[in-house]
Amino acid sequence: MPFRYRFLSLLALLWLASAPVQAADLLLSDRDCRELLAQHAAEPGSVPARIVADCREQLAAAQAPAAAPAAGTAAAPAASADPCAGPNAAQSVFCWGPWAGLAPAAAGEPLPDNPVETTDYEQRPELAAEFDNEVEPLDSGGLPLGSCAPGAPCGFATVVAGTSSSGPAEDTRFARFELATDGSRFTLRPTDGGRIDSVTGMQTRITGRPDQFENLTAGGSDGDERSRLVARILRDPDEILLAADIWGHGNAATAAAQSGYFAWGRAVTQADLDALNSGGVTRSLAFSGPMSVDNATIASLQLDFGPRAGWSGSWDNPAWSFSAGGRISGANFVSEPGRFSGNVRPGGLVQGALLGRPASRAVAHIIDVQLENIGRVRDVGLLPEVAGPPVN
């Protein structure tokens, strides 16, 4: 199992064990119950007693011999196989892909695999007031995902059908992403129209990490709708300042779901921009880290402010690499066609924004390129600031 999925599964199990609900309410699979009982045996008290009792009863019932049908009656259909155990589990809303424990399955019979893609989720204009600002209309001046205003929340995301969060690049769309600063709700506005609203009031859990970030898991339901976040966050002090990684939203009754990855934060203030551009000298900021859709892709960007404003960057994957550069406008940066490396076909795009505070800056950005002998690559990433070149 890839490291990402092992890590997310562990987070999911811890969050699930802390929830004040019964196993029957969560519709735990036999496999889930066995894992929870094993955890309880290793760490007594780590799993709620009610869930322990329910799981023991569930496993005992599963092992009991089935009663023979009465004469003249048809035998009951065999119980469905565990929908989370097969190779298509990542496509099942019933399992919620690699984060099954984090997003408990909905009530009722197992939902079918390969859910139908839809963007026809209920529109919730009342959510607009819960965010600091509305996303601006798409910018015709060279910013396909719209501009990020200084000091305002800003984010980008990928969108795919189903619950696996990733898929073929040709089937991946981009969206502007909004996140409540307590992690309890989110909204996506895909570039091709529509809107995806999470349920409101998702329950959140925050745990520590060995780096400057923390881990956030959030989930909630409203009728048949389910919404989840699994993210790394940076808070200042309690308000989320930067966040990135997995989002998901779906409808258990219709098996319609969408998911993806995101990078979000608050754009640097105008005062920070003025400081970076003052004094007649070029101030360079460096950023580096893995992309979210494909962690094997390491991005490195340099943003130059002042009289020689502009940016350059490279993306290196074991299977490919490319470079790009372009202009900076306020907190935003975007690629210029003539600055791509020779293996990028015409039409490539890199767009992003400078986020955070002087002591904790990062860039959120998307890449959309067609590479020679490779094909299309679409990804999103949040890159923290690293020690960069000196002031020129």
VOGU-3710 file (C-alpha; in Angstrom, 3 decimals, decimal comma):
1> mpfryrflsl> 0,000/0,000/0,000  1,448/3,456/-0,934  2,661/5,590/1,952  -0,050/8,214/1,349  -2,820/5,664/1,764  -1,255/4,021/4,824  -0,926/7,459/6,397  -4,495/8,509/5,588  -5,880/5,174/6,779  -4,162/5,642/10,139
11> lallwlasap> -5,611/9,131/10,484  -9,010/7,814/9,535  -8,898/5,048/12,140  -7,919/7,443/14,924  -10,693/9,867/13,993  -13,239/7,100/13,713  -12,330/5,637/17,090  -12,914/9,000/18,750  -16,383/9,576/17,296  -19,311/9,172/19,757
21> vqaadlllsd> -21,281/6,823/17,493  -22,138/3,155/17,329  -20,683/0,656/14,895  -24,126/0,071/13,434  -24,466/3,777/12,734  -21,221/3,637/10,740  -22,017/0,400/8,904  -18,531/-0,907/9,598  -17,373/-3,803/7,472  -16,143/-6,994/9,120
31> rdcrellaqh> -12,633/-5,964/8,184  -13,095/-2,600/9,938  -14,360/-4,373/13,056  -11,419/-6,760/13,118  -8,990/-3,831/12,884  -10,775/-1,906/15,645  -10,839/-4,950/17,916  -7,135/-5,493/17,290  -6,488/-1,876/18,208  -8,611/-2,281/21,344
41> aaepgsvpar> -6,632/-5,406/22,335  -3,340/-3,582/21,876  -4,522/-0,370/23,594  -7,501/-0,985/25,909  -9,728/2,061/25,997  -8,590/3,417/22,644  -11,875/2,345/21,018  -15,266/3,282/22,532  -16,796/0,373/24,474  -20,038/0,561/22,496
51> ivadcreqla> -18,187/0,073/19,206  -16,228/-2,834/20,708  -19,473/-4,519/21,804  -21,188/-3,912/18,462  -18,216/-5,233/16,505  -17,985/-8,383/18,611  -21,685/-9,004/18,052  -21,347/-8,326/14,325  -18,420/-10,738/13,888  -20,138/-13,413/15,967
61> aaqapaaapa> -23,242/-13,155/13,789  -21,132/-13,396/10,645  -19,563/-16,655/11,856  -22,854/-18,280/12,913  -24,158/-20,988/10,547  -27,039/-19,856/8,370  -30,448/-21,393/9,074  -31,856/-23,610/6,344  -34,766/-22,001/4,473  -38,216/-23,336/5,257
71> agtaaapaas> -39,789/-25,713/2,773  -41,415/-23,949/-0,125  -39,491/-20,702/0,371  -36,589/-19,339/-1,588  -33,227/-19,079/0,095  -32,176/-15,582/1,071  -29,589/-14,014/-1,244  -25,992/-14,308/-0,140  -24,577/-11,336/1,717  -22,736/-8,886/-0,492
81> adpcagpnaa> -18,966/-9,097/-0,523  -17,106/-6,420/1,374  -17,192/-3,500/-1,116  -14,030/-2,059/0,422  -11,933/-5,187/-0,145  -11,853/-5,347/-3,936  -9,667/-3,571/-6,483  -12,421/-1,026/-7,242  -12,789/0,139/-3,635  -11,300/3,520/-4,474
91> qsvfcwgpwa> -14,180/4,167/-6,877  -16,954/3,262/-4,433  -18,843/5,960/-2,553  -19,680/3,211/-0,064  -15,998/2,985/0,805  -14,806/6,530/0,098  -11,667/5,178/-1,472  -8,441/5,090/0,568  -10,064/7,080/3,380  -12,905/4,617/4,072
101> glapaaagep> -12,669/4,920/7,833  -12,720/8,703/7,716  -15,915/8,832/5,664  -18,243/6,117/6,954  -20,512/4,552/4,370  -24,100/5,678/4,194  -27,008/3,550/5,368  -28,599/1,066/3,018  -27,281/-1,505/0,590  -23,752/-1,129/-0,844
111> lpdnpvettd> -23,649/1,513/-3,507  -22,539/0,658/-7,047  -19,023/1,259/-8,282  -18,171/3,769/-11,017  -20,545/6,511/-9,840  -21,954/8,828/-12,475  -20,226/12,175/-12,622  -22,394/15,168/-11,806  -22,017/18,806/-10,883  -25,707/19,283/-10,110
121> yeqrpelaae> -25,315/19,624/-6,375  -27,731/21,840/-4,520  -26,705/25,462/-4,737  -26,287/27,174/-1,380  -25,951/30,934/-1,817  -26,343/31,372/1,954  -22,802/29,985/2,328  -21,319/33,040/0,647  -21,442/35,108/3,826  -19,511/32,432/5,712
131> fdneveplds> -16,357/33,030/3,691  -14,229/36,172/3,787  -14,762/36,926/0,119  -16,303/35,592/-3,053  -14,054/34,299/-5,813  -13,611/36,888/-8,508  -14,817/36,215/-12,067  -12,296/34,549/-14,330  -9,744/37,064/-15,489  -9,493/37,606/-19,252
141> gglplgscap> -6,110/39,259/-18,779  -4,097/36,046/-18,690  -5,246/34,497/-15,396  -7,518/31,619/-16,429  -8,377/30,744/-12,806  -8,956/34,363/-11,826  -6,808/36,635/-9,683  -6,131/36,462/-5,951  -6,561/39,787/-4,165  -3,877/40,783/-1,627
151> gapcgfatvv> -4,814/39,689/1,886  -7,818/37,648/0,745  -8,304/33,842/0,905  -7,364/32,113/-2,324  -7,028/28,519/-3,484  -6,980/26,112/-6,405  -8,106/22,504/-6,715  -8,387/19,545/-9,054  -11,763/17,864/-9,621  -12,341/14,258/-10,724
161> agtsssgpae> -15,396/12,016/-10,723  -15,609/9,447/-7,936  -13,827/9,238/-4,605  -10,271/8,333/-5,570  -9,167/12,026/-5,684  -7,047/11,429/-8,788  -7,627/10,155/-12,300  -6,444/10,558/-15,890  -5,262/14,089/-16,598  -7,713/14,408/-19,488
171> dtrfarfela> -10,572/13,767/-17,052  -9,253/16,202/-14,429  -10,693/19,700/-14,164  -9,518/22,743/-12,210  -11,496/24,872/-9,777  -11,134/27,814/-7,459  -11,230/26,583/-3,878  -12,592/28,283/-0,747  -12,083/26,987/2,788  -13,541/28,219/6,067
181> tdgsrftlrp> -10,691/29,211/8,350  -11,801/26,629/10,932  -11,891/23,816/8,347  -15,610/23,158/8,810  -16,749/23,753/5,205  -15,476/24,319/1,678  -16,683/25,405/-1,747  -15,336/24,727/-5,228  -16,092/26,675/-8,393  -14,893/24,646/-11,405
191> tdggridsvt> -13,591/26,676/-14,315  -16,160/25,058/-16,623  -19,077/26,180/-14,464  -21,138/24,915/-11,561  -20,414/24,914/-7,876  -19,682/22,227/-5,279  -20,572/23,011/-1,674  -19,587/20,811/1,219  -22,026/20,146/4,017  -21,839/22,774/6,724
201> gmqtritgrp> -20,400/22,278/10,173  -18,033/19,403/9,427  -16,446/18,001/12,569  -12,697/18,619/12,637  -9,774/16,918/14,316  -6,235/18,354/14,396  -3,125/16,378/15,306  0,558/17,218/15,337  3,265/16,602/12,739  7,075/16,671/12,913
211> dqfenltagg> 7,250/19,718/10,614  5,696/23,185/10,834  2,309/21,874/9,707  -0,490/20,038/11,537  -2,817/17,315/10,246  -6,497/18,131/9,811  -9,272/15,578/9,263  -12,809/16,877/8,831  -16,048/15,175/7,911  -19,782/15,611/8,039
221> sdgdersrlv> -23,098/14,574/6,538  -26,399/16,216/5,703  -28,967/13,639/4,699  -27,381/11,645/1,889  -24,591/14,164/1,294  -21,107/13,440/2,621  -18,088/15,764/2,722  -14,513/15,156/3,845  -11,112/16,869/4,102  -7,734/15,277/4,839
231> arilrdpdei> -5,136/18,031/4,880  -1,951/19,490/6,277  -2,522/22,931/7,724  -0,630/25,853/9,218  -2,470/27,959/11,799  -1,781/31,479/13,062  -2,610/31,224/15,908  -5,892/29,249/15,702  -7,116/30,375/12,297  -6,005/28,235/9,367
241> llaadiwghg> -3,513/30,221/7,310  -2,388/27,551/4,809  -3,908/24,183/3,864  -3,488/21,522/1,193  -4,304/18,002/0,067  -7,556/15,970/-0,218  -11,206/17,031/-0,494  -14,262/14,914/-1,290  -18,028/15,358/-1,605  -20,770/13,006/-2,725
251> naataaaqsg> -24,300/11,751/-2,426  -24,736/8,273/-0,944  -28,237/7,790/-2,348  -27,255/8,425/-5,970  -23,637/7,223/-5,756  -22,585/10,530/-7,345  -19,319/11,856/-5,977  -16,445/14,149/-6,826  -13,080/14,586/-5,170  -9,604/15,916/-5,750
261> yfawgravtq> -6,672/17,795/-4,263  -6,364/21,431/-3,266  -3,931/24,151/-2,176  -5,299/27,118/-0,262  -4,302/30,030/1,920  -4,539/33,752/2,483  -2,697/35,817/-0,124  0,074/38,085/1,123  -1,089/41,554/2,081  -0,536/44,662/0,023
271> adldalnsgg> 1,839/45,904/2,733  3,943/42,752/2,304  3,982/43,244/-1,471  4,991/46,885/-1,072  7,856/45,837/1,200  9,047/43,210/-1,292  8,968/45,711/-4,168  10,508/48,702/-2,342  14,045/50,005/-2,247  14,977/49,548/-5,898
281> vtrslafsgp> 16,453/46,079/-5,300  15,296/42,625/-6,391  14,130/40,424/-3,562  13,997/36,726/-4,369  11,854/34,137/-2,591  12,337/30,387/-3,109  9,742/27,642/-2,665  9,983/23,874/-3,003  8,046/20,706/-2,243  6,032/17,817/-3,691
291> msvdnatias> 2,902/18,316/-5,746  -0,336/16,936/-4,309  -1,747/14,723/-7,081  1,613/13,065/-7,733  3,973/13,271/-4,749  6,816/12,050/-6,964  6,784/15,435/-8,712  9,003/17,935/-6,892  8,433/21,592/-7,762  10,956/24,393/-7,211
301> lqldfgprag> 9,949/28,020/-7,811  11,725/31,359/-7,464  9,727/34,587/-7,310  11,619/37,846/-7,874  10,119/41,145/-6,690  11,335/44,674/-7,340  12,732/46,154/-10,579  13,286/42,688/-12,117  9,939/41,168/-11,122  9,194/37,740/-12,552
311> wsgswdnpaw> 9,351/34,074/-11,675  10,886/30,824/-12,864  10,377/27,217/-11,858  10,987/23,556/-12,590  8,997/20,363/-12,004  10,934/17,123/-11,748  9,363/13,658/-11,831  11,161/10,306/-12,265  9,436/10,003/-15,652  9,673/13,591/-16,901
321> sfsaggrisg> 10,598/17,194/-16,140  9,882/20,648/-17,510  10,500/24,285/-16,674  8,553/27,514/-17,025  8,601/31,183/-16,135  6,576/34,329/-16,503  5,274/37,497/-14,958  4,138/38,510/-11,470  1,109/40,738/-10,946  0,409/41,621/-7,330
331> anfvsepgrf> 0,163/38,342/-5,425  -0,401/36,391/-8,672  1,997/34,774/-11,116  1,319/33,164/-14,472  3,367/31,510/-17,193  4,363/33,108/-20,484  4,318/30,911/-23,624  7,923/31,644/-24,557  9,292/30,665/-21,154  8,391/26,950/-21,222
341> sgnvrpgglv> 11,052/24,325/-21,846  11,144/22,826/-25,336  9,289/19,621/-24,347  6,087/21,521/-23,480  3,633/21,758/-26,355  1,829/25,076/-27,031  -1,012/25,853/-24,661  0,728/25,026/-21,371  -0,271/26,872/-18,217  1,160/27,489/-14,767
351> qgallgrpas> -0,758/29,799/-12,455  -0,382/30,509/-8,777  -0,353/32,999/-5,946  1,934/34,005/-3,090  0,299/33,198/0,266  0,933/33,567/3,974  2,838/35,915/6,250  6,516/36,957/6,051  7,478/34,239/8,556  5,411/31,505/6,892
361> ravahiidvq> 5,019/32,104/3,173  3,998/29,543/0,562  2,757/29,404/-3,012  -0,369/27,643/-4,223  -0,321/26,817/-7,918  -1,582/24,554/-10,692  0,232/23,067/-13,685  -1,464/22,050/-16,937  0,993/20,981/-19,622  1,163/18,606/-22,567
371> lenigrvrdv> 4,631/17,057/-22,579  6,332/15,509/-25,591  6,343/11,687/-25,423  4,517/11,812/-22,062  1,077/13,346/-22,496  -0,949/15,738/-20,397  -0,039/16,508/-16,788  -2,400/18,334/-14,443  -1,570/18,875/-10,785  -1,921/21,284/-7,871
381> gllpevagpp> 0,558/22,036/-5,121  1,303/24,062/-2,012  5,030/24,805/-1,688  6,452/26,262/1,543  9,222/28,847/1,435  12,786/27,604/1,699  16,082/29,425/2,108  16,589/31,176/-1,189  19,168/33,341/-2,948  20,270/36,599/-1,294
391> vn> 18,796/39,993/-2,047  20,246/41,372/-5,293
//
